[in-house]
Amino acid sequence: MFKVAKTIWFNYGHRLLSRPDCHKEKKMKSLCGHGKCSHLHGHSARVEIEMSAPKLNPKGMVVDFFDIKETIGEWIDENLDHKMILWSKDPLAKLLKKAGEPVVLVEENPTAEMLARRIFLEARRMKLPVSKVTLWENQDSCAVYEEK
């Protein structure tokens, strides 16, 4: 199996809301939305998009790095970079949209795991041979999405 990876940098803001069942059970504070992540904040993210193929294309590549940049790289730039990514249930979403802020609404907490999966699925929709997406929120914390 041949593999290549392209790294793309982007900036985004988000916050994590508490889960509805949080107070019914004794959960960690971070799950209950009482931590720092329950406040609006941002990340300078690094996403590594891995592509794989059992054989090389006629150009001798898994996929041209330029093609990765021009497809999923542009999608990230247009849809995630410098956007506030919020759960559609977030009460701040309407207020920020009304104020003209670039808000992207998602149907779950906008975690690093969710963003890694969203990028993976978008790359797959573009017919790229994506095998894994690793999203780094900061220098020492990342989320990985891959399908087996």
KOLMAR-598496 format. One record per residue (C-alpha): residue number from 1; residue in one letter; x, y, z. Coordinates in steps of 0.02 Angstrom, whole numbers, plus 50000, padded with zeros to 5 digits. Layout:
% KOLMAR-598496
VOGU   num   residuo       u       v       w
VOGU   NUM         A       X       Y       Z
...
***
This chain:
% KOLMAR-598496
VOGU   num   residuo       u       v       w
VOGU     1         M   50000   50000   50000
VOGU     2         F   50067   50171   49952
VOGU     3         K   50029   50320   50065
VOGU     4         V   50055   50507   50056
VOGU     5         A   50001   50645   50174
VOGU     6         K   49968   50830   50152
VOGU     7         T   49969   50951   50299
VOGU     8         I   49851   51099   50296
VOGU     9         W   49844   51237   50426
VOGU    10         F   49687   51334   50470
VOGU    11         N   49613   51436   50612
VOGU    12         Y   49442   51414   50688
VOGU    13         G   49341   51454   50842
VOGU    14         H   49217   51348   50937
VOGU    15         R   49152   51302   51108
VOGU    16         L   49089   51140   51180
VOGU    17         L   48919   51129   51264
VOGU    18         S   48875   51013   51406
VOGU    19         R   48790   50851   51366
VOGU    20         P   48604   50843   51413
VOGU    21         D   48630   50691   51526
VOGU    22         C   48781   50767   51612
VOGU    23         H   48705   50804   51780
VOGU    24         K   48610   50640   51795
VOGU    25         E   48772   50546   51820
VOGU    26         K   48935   50595   51901
VOGU    27         K   49039   50643   51751
VOGU    28         M   49208   50725   51731
VOGU    29         K   49198   50914   51735
VOGU    30         S   49258   50925   51555
VOGU    31         L   49108   50824   51494
VOGU    32         C   48989   50938   51586
VOGU    33         G   49045   51095   51498
VOGU    34         H   49116   51177   51653
VOGU    35         G   49293   51179   51586
VOGU    36         K   49382   51310   51482
VOGU    37         C   49313   51234   51322
VOGU    38         S   49136   51290   51364
VOGU    39         H   49192   51468   51325
VOGU    40         L   49216   51535   51149
VOGU    41         H   49397   51506   51101
VOGU    42         G   49503   51471   50949
VOGU    43         H   49635   51354   50883
VOGU    44         S   49773   51363   50754
VOGU    45         A   49740   51190   50688
VOGU    46         R   49847   51075   50584
VOGU    47         V   49762   50938   50487
VOGU    48         E   49858   50796   50408
VOGU    49         I   49761   50710   50270
VOGU    50         E   49829   50539   50225
VOGU    51         M   49791   50462   50055
VOGU    52         S   49826   50282   50008
VOGU    53         A   49815   50170   49856
VOGU    54         P   49870   49992   49818
VOGU    55         K   49953   50052   49657
VOGU    56         L   50015   50217   49588
VOGU    57         N   49920   50319   49459
VOGU    58         P   49990   50347   49282
VOGU    59         K   50093   50494   49349
VOGU    60         G   50176   50376   49474
VOGU    61         M   50085   50449   49624
VOGU    62         V   49948   50404   49746
VOGU    63         V   49879   50578   49713
VOGU    64         D   49963   50740   49665
VOGU    65         F   49992   50853   49816
VOGU    66         F   49931   51000   49711
VOGU    67         D   49764   50909   49685
VOGU    68         I   49745   50885   49873
VOGU    69         K   49775   51070   49900
VOGU    70         E   49655   51121   49761
VOGU    71         T   49513   51008   49822
VOGU    72         I   49502   50971   50008
VOGU    73         G   49625   51111   50046
VOGU    74         E   49512   51240   49963
VOGU    75         W   49359   51165   50048
VOGU    76         I   49442   51186   50218
VOGU    77         D   49491   51364   50173
VOGU    78         E   49315   51410   50117
VOGU    79         N   49214   51315   50249
VOGU    80         L   49318   51305   50409
VOGU    81         D   49459   51431   50407
VOGU    82         H   49425   51582   50518
VOGU    83         K   49249   51521   50554
VOGU    84         M   49160   51500   50721
VOGU    85         I   49101   51319   50721
VOGU    86         L   48954   51293   50838
VOGU    87         W   48828   51158   50880
VOGU    88         S   48660   51208   50807
VOGU    89         K   48589   51197   50985
VOGU    90         D   48710   51331   51046
VOGU    91         P   48612   51484   51104
VOGU    92         L   48751   51600   51043
VOGU    93         A   48735   51540   50862
VOGU    94         K   48590   51656   50815
VOGU    95         L   48667   51805   50903
VOGU    96         L   48836   51784   50816
VOGU    97         K   48755   51756   50646
VOGU    98         K   48648   51912   50671
VOGU    99         A   48805   52011   50712
VOGU   100         G   48878   51957   50545
VOGU   101         E   49006   51835   50614
VOGU   102         P   49056   51688   50502
VOGU   103         V   48968   51546   50593
VOGU   104         V   48962   51365   50536
VOGU   105         L   48826   51261   50620
VOGU   106         V   48848   51075   50647
VOGU   107         E   48730   50945   50719
VOGU   108         E   48841   50894   50865
VOGU   109         N   48973   50966   50979
VOGU   110         P   49111   51037   50867
VOGU   111         T   49250   50930   50940
VOGU   112         A   49416   50890   50856
VOGU   113         E   49349   50714   50826
VOGU   114         M   49196   50783   50736
VOGU   115         L   49302   50898   50628
VOGU   116         A   49422   50756   50582
VOGU   117         R   49274   50649   50527
VOGU   118         R   49195   50793   50431
VOGU   119         I   49356   50826   50334
VOGU   120         F   49377   50640   50300
VOGU   121         L   49200   50623   50232
VOGU   122         E   49216   50780   50126
VOGU   123         A   49379   50714   50050
VOGU   124         R   49293   50549   50015
VOGU   125         R   49147   50642   49934
VOGU   126         M   49276   50725   49820
VOGU   127         K   49333   50550   49768
VOGU   128         L   49504   50572   49849
VOGU   129         P   49584   50409   49911
VOGU   130         V   49582   50469   50092
VOGU   131         S   49630   50339   50222
VOGU   132         K   49654   50443   50380
VOGU   133         V   49632   50620   50444
VOGU   134         T   49727   50683   50596
VOGU   135         L   49674   50852   50666
VOGU   136         W   49790   50938   50790
VOGU   137         E   49703   51070   50897
VOGU   138         N   49868   51119   50973
VOGU   139         Q   50046   51052   50986
VOGU   140         D   50005   50905   51098
VOGU   141         S   49824   50857   51066
VOGU   142         C   49751   50776   50911
VOGU   143         A   49601   50676   50852
VOGU   144         V   49607   50543   50717
VOGU   145         Y   49471   50479   50602
VOGU   146         E   49491   50330   50486
VOGU   147         E   49377   50193   50423
VOGU   148         K   49431   50012   50420
***
